[in-house]
């Protein structure tokens, strides 16, 4: 599934509540794919973190965002599930 769109960068965060919901860990992936399709975990975020969303992967109909490419920390970036971030 492609459907990747560049978006106007916007601020979001991984909150303490989101971390609690996901057992304390948000995985950042190398690509907007599953591990079965070749993506790998590049980092695990375990504390509240501010991020900037720069791209989104839409569902097959183009209406719902499934994954977001985020920039965070000192020049790090990767893909997370969209439901693992909170838009500011």
N, C-alpha and C positions, 0 to 999 in steps of 0.2 A: 504494500500500500504506500503510495507516494503522498499526494495531496499536501505537500509542504509549502507553506506560504511565509514569506518574510512579512513581519508585522512592524508597525511603528513601535520601537522599544518601549516597554512599560515596566514599572516596578512591581514586584511581588515579593512574597516571603514564604519561607517554610517556618511555620509557627510551632510553638510548643504543643498546641492542640493537635496539629497535623502529625507531628512526631509521635505523640501518644497513640493516635489512631493507627499508625503504621509501625507499632512496636519499637519506636525509638530510632528508626532508620529510614532515610529516603535515599534510594539508590540513584546515582547519576550514571546514565548509559552513554556509550560512545556514539550510538546511532539510534534513530527512532524505530528500532526493530526489537524483536524478542531475542533472547539468548539462543533460541533454536535457529533463528535466522542469521546469527552471526554477531549480534551486538554483545558488548562486554561491559561490565561494571567498571567505571573509571574512578569512582569515589563513592563513599557512603557518608551522607551528612547526618550527624547525630545531635546537632544543637541548632536552635533557631538561627536562620540565615536569611539575609537579604539577597535577592536575585533580580536580574533584569531579563525579561523574556524578549528574545530577538526573532524567533521563528516558532511557528506552530504547525503541528501535523493534524489535519482534519480527518474526520471519519470518511467512509467511502461516498457519502452524500455531500460532503463539504460543509455540513452545518454545525457539527460539534467538534470541539478541540479535544484530541485524545492525548497528545504529548506536546511538551513545550521545550524548546531549546533555550537554556538559561546560561547567563554569565554570572559568575559569583566569585568572591575571594579575589586573589591576585591574578587575574587573567585566566581563571579556569572557566570551562564551559562544557556542557553536555546536555543530554536529554532526560527529562523526568516526566512521569505521568502528570497530566494536567491537574488531576484531582489532588496532587500532593503540594500544590502551591496555592496561596491566597493572594488575589490581586489587591493592590492597595488603592 
